[in-house]
């Protein structure tokens, strides 16, 4: 009898790369080609620099690209395979951002440090941290005595017997004459380039980019006698009767002054290190004690005598010398002030004369100051000022996104006053030494000793401000050449906006030190307390990354990483950008509004991320590694991608479009985020400890070398792939393996068994050795009994053009 012919069934498999997926039990150094279906040799990491370098950022500028990296406290720049060791910092750099076109800010635990690129020499230089900037002193210099006449006036309704000796129309006329004379005084002084009333001034050190490096506290600059036209004026009255009398002409007088700015000599090395370009001098309008919108006061003196007097006081400005108003003005100084000059003779020092070139009337100046005082200030501004100059901050993580820079896990570093010369308005002769102490509820906040060969401070500003609302007392000590130590203690009160603590003299006149001390405080070092705010972030502009724009507390625990958010821009969203902040307590979405202000933070997932190497910004979203899985954070949610235990760090390479991860410290894995498959690169990680992607490339950071994860494929690669499949429904008769390569030295093995345990060793059925080029699929006939499981493995040394496209199994 003729035997019935067996029906051949063909099962074609596209090789997968992920172990545990579709029966794949091993995939080493093979991955799926981008946009293809088969497997090809995966690129092997390429060494960029020997040593345990860790990339901080990718820098691009002046048509060059480089990697800014650290190795402990060392900082180096890696460019075209060459490492230039630039600096050894006092503490290890935690993160870095670009500052202008040719500078980089290195953030350490001690605060910011700087390196610069010299395009002409093609070298990097260490600038160092910001130096201590010496004080700029303002001295009012008397120009001369000015006088403006108030003309004779015959009251229409005057009666010396009444409490109010003038009628309403007469009061208006006399007030107008007074204000006219006062306005004439101000105009005459302005025409001569001077002021007659106190002016608030401060200095600001700026760099080549126009960014602020340091700014002093505002001081009230005035002559030793204080403001003008404050005291009442006794005016003669020509009396004919109690109801018939004339106010005689009289004069309002005031001393005009200009301002000498005493600029200290700056060391050229310090100038070069800080890149100081100029000192800007800022000044507010004059602080007028006279306000035309107020009523003026007057009273008759000796009305029954033959020579009565009329004591007249100009209309008072309620905010003049008022501690609360001046405190608000200190907090909002930049809104009220203008830059009146830029001084560039820094390395020489000297004196610069400031003149008043404003033609504003007293009413205009009062209106401008009052508008600033009445403007509502957001409460967050007090926190912003607490991190801005003269204070500073340190951070352990940062991100630069668009024109914004955001710092996380911050520590507030209290600043110190440059020296007590900042507060001095008048100085004498002779050498001197001095000390200034700022005291808070918990002890000293700042302390500074200073000495000079001449110019001992004599008078100080009646407005003493310190940019920290926690300060409660200011102590000043000055020892003159005679040996006498003069001292003064001034109680500070926090401003309403919380930006400063201020003292204002009751008479708003320059103050002198009147107490005597036994000695100056000892010059022992004082540990100024810092405020560690691990869950706080600070935003700034990329043009000035160290000048805070806003502050936001995201969580109570430490922020381990910050990344840009991958999300679509909806119609309400055009003016905002978004970030993700990662912490052990969860993942937070942070909204950044206009002017780079932090708006809000929202907890979007409770799965914690406590490694700064864990998140990576990818084209599919931000991928982050928890203890047991990979998450993809996109929009306002996080979803699980795949289980992966022991991930040390992740990085994304934009050229290959794959996520790279180090698992367990020595196993390098690449993940196809589109197909959610992963390939293992055995032997590629070596002694690698982590992966980072501070830019468009993923870097493998090892104890022996820094490598780029994806680069050109090596000329020869050791590959391995194996598939275990249930074939209980038939008997295998042939196998076709779709491979192509100009060189393939290895073998293809078939193993089969009936064991139900996937980790049992399967007996060998067939082994096919290959050595040479492969230009067509390899087909093998197989003679084997029926088995439940079949394992097909491929391993060997392959060329770069190796392609593994399919496995075709024929069964009957």
Secondary structure, DSSP 8 states (H G I E B T S, - for coil): --------EEEEE----STTSTTEEEEESEEE-TT-SSEEE----EEEEESS-EEEEEEEETTEEEEEEEETTEEEEEETTEEEEEEE-SS-EEEEEEETTTEEEEEETTEEEEEEEETTTTEEEE--S-------EEEEEEEEEEEEEE--EE-SSB-TTSSS-B-HHHHHHHHHHHHHHHHHHHHHHHHTT-BSS-EEEEEEEEETTS-EEEE---EEE--TT-SSS-S-EEEEEEESSSSSEEE--EEEEEEEEEEEEEE----HHHHHHHTEEEEEEEEEEE--SB-TTS--EEEEESTTSSS-EEEEE--B-TTTT-HHHHHHHHHTHHHH-EEEEEE--TTT-EEEEE-------HHHHHHHHHHHHHS---THHHHHHHHSTTSEEEEEEEEEETTEEEEEEEEEE----S-GGGTEEEE-SS-EEEEEEEEETTEEEEEEEEEESS--EEEE-SEEEES-TTEEEEEEEEEETTS-EEEEEEE-EE-TTSS-EEEE-TT-S-EE--EEESS-----------EEEEEEEEEEETTBTTS--EEEE--SS-EEEEEE------GGGTT-EEEEEEETTEEEEEEE-GGG-EEEEEEEE------TTT-EEETTEEEEE-SSEEEEEETTEEEEEEE--SEEEEEEETTTTEEEEEETTTEEEEEETTTTEEEEETTTSTTEEEEE-SSSS-EEEESSEEEESS-S--SEEEEEEEEEEE-TTS-EEEEEEEEEEEEEEEEEEEEEE--S-TTS--EEEEEEEEEEEE-S-EEEE------SEEEEEEEEEEETT-EEEEEEEEE-
